[in-house]
Amino acid sequence: MMQNLRFNITKDDLSRFSGKGPVFVTFGETLIRDTPADFQRLERTANVHISLAGSELTVATLLARFGIPSAYITRVPDNPYGWLVRDTARSHGIDTRYFVWANKAEPIGRLLYEIGRTPRKSVGWYQRMFSAASKMGAGMVNWQEALRDCELFHTSGITFGLAYHSKYEQNYLLEAFYEAMNFKPEHCWVGIDFNYRATLWTPEQCREVMTPLIRDHVDILITTIEDMAAVYGFGCGQYSPEQIDKGEMGDITDNDLRSLASHLGDYFKAKIVAITIRYPDSFEENRWESAVMNEQGYFFRSPAVKSITLLDRLGGGDTWNGGFYYGLLTAGFNVEGLQKGLLVGDAATRIKQTLMFDLPVVTKTEVQDLLKADVEGGGKRVSR
């Protein structure tokens, strides 16, 4: 195992990306998120904070803020909410030229979200049926141009569940994905966050779509132990799917994670498997770690499980994805990139989850300082 934990990401040379189109491209749906501003229940509040939520935009936000030329593709109504998505993405440096504009009367997806406090759970309600983004299909995006310089193309399983949620007869976004694959450069890697949502589709429906999609097109699979147990009935080393589902796992060993990652790599024919692990000690205090493994058997796990005092956990996994991809895009799709990506992802998500709302308004300097503190200690004083 490599022991160089001192990556200086603030001095990464991004000059090789100069003059190129987006080298990271992602597509999916962005939601308008309503969160009570006065800590009331949603049914009682008179004031809500409006923010943006959604897996793919969150990943693109971190990468663009870290200097990676990034594009986000979606379909939004030509009205103030659609403009909000475009303008927010642009404010973080994301290329939005491939947005597909729907009629202003089409709905945009929404997430109604209450942040809980122990013992009350955080709860979210989706309003995504018939959304503009769920109808982004083949023939709407110039994929040849959008992917011309792409080195990493990403999406999530949530995206393909939207058609089942709306009970469409066709899966528009799945058709758009396969169209994109026809124009993908030979050197471009494809990554997916499995991201199972039971409110969108059943395990059977999910397997029917995701299994061939991943096997035929995906190089990098990012997932959780819980999703693989729920959808495929896969255990994790010594722990059965039933124990995982009931939250009865004890200490997770390296061998447990190696066993699951190796099985997923073989089953899905993925070159890289990444597993993110959240330990929810309470609704205010979580612990976090991750593990990665490539097809050659190289395995790297977080040096330590780290505590997070949560302000808002949404977007945490997606922020990890962005940090992981940053390591791959700057250090290479190799052993160094895997290690760097895991460490940057861990640090970025720990910072993000202390911030309100989904998007990671995180800087490279903050991540670098946290990586340094993890190795050298300290870092608890006010920065001024």
Secondary structure, DSSP 8 states (H G I E B T S, - for coil): --------GGG---GGGTT-S-SEEEE---EEEEEESSS--TTT-S-EEEEEE-HHHHHHHHHHHTT--EEEE-EEESSHHHHHHHHHHHHTT-B-TT-EEE-TTS---EEEEE---TTS--EEEEE-TT-SGGG--TTSS-HHHHTTT-SEEEEEHHHHHHHHHTT-SS-HHHHHHHHHHHT--TT-EEEEE----TTT--HHHHHHHHHHHHHHH-SEEEE-HHHHHHHH---BTTB-HHHHHTT------HHHHHHHHHHHHHHHT-SEEEEEEEEESSSSEEEEEEEEEETT--EEE-SS-EEEE-S--TTHHHHHHHHHHHHHHHH-SSHHHHHHHHHHHHHHHHHHTTSSSSS----HHHHHHHHHHHHH----S---
